Amino acid sequence: MKKIGIAIIGASHRSSALFDFTKQYGKVAFVTGLYDLIPERASCLIDHYAAKDVVIYKSMHEAIHDPRAEAIFIGTPDSQHVEPAVMALEAGKHVYCEKPMAITLEDCDKIINAAKNANSVFYLGMNLRHGPFHEKIHQIITSGQLGKVLTIEANEYYGGGRSYFRRWNRLRKFGGGLWITKSCHDFDLLNWLAGAKPKSVYASSNLSFYTKKPEGGMSCRECPIKGTCSDYYDIMKPELPLQNKLLEITEKTTGLPRDLCLFNSEKDTFDNGMALVEYENDIRATYTVSVVSGRNTRELRVQGTLGSLEGDIEEGIIKIWPRYSQEVLTVDVRDMMNSSHEGADDRIFMDFFNCCCTLSKPRSSWADGRLSLELALAATRSCDEGQLIKVN
Ligand SMILES: NC(=O)c1ccc[n+]([C@@H]2O[C@H](COP(=O)([O-])OP(=O)(O)OC[C@H]3O[C@@H](n4cnc5c(N)ncnc54)[C@H](O)[C@@H]3O)[C@@H](O)[C@H]2O)c1
């Protein structure tokens, strides 16, 4: 496998996963440079990784046309994927685009048109498909071990409201709302596991917890009720120091406090929701998401005509109950969950660089990316209009 140079657009927290990868697999890929609207964020990542040879580009154009970069990593907020993706594909570069592909179908189609006309790889960062937990469940379903699948239940419990509601993810104009910025992952997984197109979705959601607190302030450091707030964020003791540093730089540049009040921040999305999806092959799936959670995990339950499956990604254990025996089969994938996102990140980056060398097809195609967005947009509309929405 030849070593691929990759330029990063968006010195994001997510881009740090790529730095982690290139640090460990330096023979596979190297970061050539970074472009960000806020160049200090690029410097921060370079310093953090002591990446002396990585340059800071002055423009997106310069990054994309760097001859050392055969590939471009797009790690900007979701609404900002289309411009670098199209520019990079038109320049003949391989593209790793973070999920979701975009927040509108029009932008997806611009990327798809550019990808169809390019001889390079367009790779969508649906990393969940590459984690050992979901990969194994997909193998079990497609092997026929569960028979004909009837229902799938997926739950995501995530404490990430604590981050989302102080960042761009809280506003639809940047992330499309949580059904898109968060759940496009899970809708893609459901589509993949069901192996069919979604026909319709009914969804319900609400902002139930992170609502305005008139007695609170606009930032934790100046908040009169910080002593009693369950979500107080101490900027001096951040849980994620690198993310805190990046947010501190954004705060200095834009004035947006990095400890913006999660309750009083402006937002136009929800903190808990449920969706019921019906597939063309007579599978029904439910998906529950809560970003107000003490646990960070994803659970899956699949009922088939030959057996039942249950798994919890935090535990790394999948259990199967065949219908015609008393045996309970256990699959333990913990040993394989050895990089961020439960082992998904190293695997997806390795696969991307392999695709760049072999021009082989990515596991999630642009059509898959568009379909997960179609479902996410339909779920959003279902909540907005209070009715079932046809997907195709
Ligand atoms: N696959 C996953 O598991 C996963 C996890 C987290 C985030 N993501 C995705 O990764 C992307 C980045 O998310 P994040 O939370 O790490 O972002 P972030 O908020 O940490 O960083 C975004 C960066 O993009 C920069 N930026 C904004 N607009 C730009 C533009 N037009 N040109 C150049 N730079 C620009 C900002 O200044 C900032 O530095 C998003 O698409 C997100 O949905 C994926």
The ligand as a Tripos MOL2 file, in Angstrom:
@<TRIPOS>MOLECULE
LIG
   44    48     1     0     0
SMALL
NO_CHARGES

@<TRIPOS>ATOM
      1 N1        -18.0500   10.1360   12.2840 N.am      1 LIG1
      2 C1        -18.1620   10.5120   13.5300 C.2       1 LIG1
      3 O1        -18.2190    9.7020   14.4260 O.2       1 LIG1
      4 C2        -18.2160   11.9770   13.8570 C.ar      1 LIG1
      5 C3        -18.0760   12.4120   15.1680 C.ar      1 LIG1
      6 C4        -18.1190   13.7940   15.4170 C.ar      1 LIG1
      7 C5        -18.3110   14.6770   14.3740 C.ar      1 LIG1
      8 N2        -18.4690   14.2080   13.1100 N.ar      1 LIG1
      9 C6        -18.6400   15.1290   11.9790 C.3       1 LIG1
     10 O2        -17.3750   15.7520   11.7600 O.3       1 LIG1
     11 C7        -17.5630   17.0910   11.2880 C.3       1 LIG1
     12 C8        -16.8280   18.0440   12.2170 C.3       1 LIG1
     13 O3        -17.4700   18.0350   13.4840 O.3       1 LIG1
     14 P1        -16.7130   18.5560   14.8050 P.3       1 LIG1
     15 O4        -17.7140   18.5690   15.8860 O.co2     1 LIG1
     16 O5        -15.4620   17.7700   15.0230 O.co2     1 LIG1
     17 O6        -16.3800   20.0470   14.3780 O.3       1 LIG1
     18 P2        -15.6980   21.2190   15.2360 P.3       1 LIG1
     19 O7        -16.7540   22.1390   15.6970 O.co2     1 LIG1
     20 O8        -14.7760   20.6450   16.2620 O.co2     1 LIG1
     21 O9        -14.8050   21.9450   14.1410 O.3       1 LIG1
     22 C9        -15.3170   22.5050   12.9490 C.3       1 LIG1
     23 C10       -14.1840   23.3250   12.3410 C.3       1 LIG1
     24 O10       -14.5330   23.7290   11.0250 O.3       1 LIG1
     25 C11       -14.1290   25.0880   10.8670 C.3       1 LIG1
     26 N3        -14.9120   25.6340    9.7570 N.ar      1 LIG1
     27 C12       -16.2360   25.9720    9.7340 C.ar      1 LIG1
     28 N4        -16.5980   26.3420    8.4970 N.ar      1 LIG1
     29 C13       -15.4880   26.2380    7.7190 C.ar      1 LIG1
     30 C14       -15.2330   26.4790    6.3490 C.ar      1 LIG1
     31 N5        -16.1890   26.8630    5.5220 N.pl3     1 LIG1
     32 N6        -13.9750   26.2760    5.8980 N.ar      1 LIG1
     33 C15       -12.9900   25.8560    6.7350 C.ar      1 LIG1
     34 N7        -13.1700   25.6070    8.0380 N.ar      1 LIG1
     35 C16       -14.4090   25.7870    8.5210 C.ar      1 LIG1
     36 C17       -14.3790   25.7130   12.2170 C.3       1 LIG1
     37 O11       -13.6340   26.9060   12.4020 O.3       1 LIG1
     38 C18       -13.8880   24.6070   13.1380 C.3       1 LIG1
     39 O12       -12.5060   24.6740   13.3600 O.3       1 LIG1
     40 C19       -19.0740   17.2910   11.2310 C.3       1 LIG1
     41 O13       -19.5460   17.0160    9.9370 O.3       1 LIG1
     42 C20       -19.6170   16.2670   12.2040 C.3       1 LIG1
     43 O14       -20.9600   15.8820   11.9660 O.3       1 LIG1
     44 C21       -18.4020   12.8860   12.8360 C.ar      1 LIG1
@<TRIPOS>BOND
     1     1     2 1
     2     2     3 2
     3     2     4 1
     4     4     5 ar
     5     4    44 ar
     6     5     6 ar
     7     6     7 ar
     8     7     8 ar
     9     8     9 1
    10     8    44 ar
    11     9    10 1
    12     9    42 1
    13    10    11 1
    14    11    12 1
    15    11    40 1
    16    12    13 1
    17    13    14 1
    18    14    15 2
    19    14    16 1
    20    14    17 1
    21    17    18 1
    22    18    19 2
    23    18    20 1
    24    18    21 1
    25    21    22 1
    26    22    23 1
    27    23    24 1
    28    23    38 1
    29    24    25 1
    30    25    26 1
    31    25    36 1
    32    26    27 ar
    33    26    35 ar
    34    27    28 ar
    35    28    29 ar
    36    29    30 ar
    37    29    35 ar
    38    30    31 1
    39    30    32 ar
    40    32    33 ar
    41    33    34 ar
    42    34    35 ar
    43    36    37 1
    44    36    38 1
    45    38    39 1
    46    40    41 1
    47    40    42 1
    48    42    43 1
@<TRIPOS>SUBSTRUCTURE
     1 LIG1         1 GROUP 0 **** ****
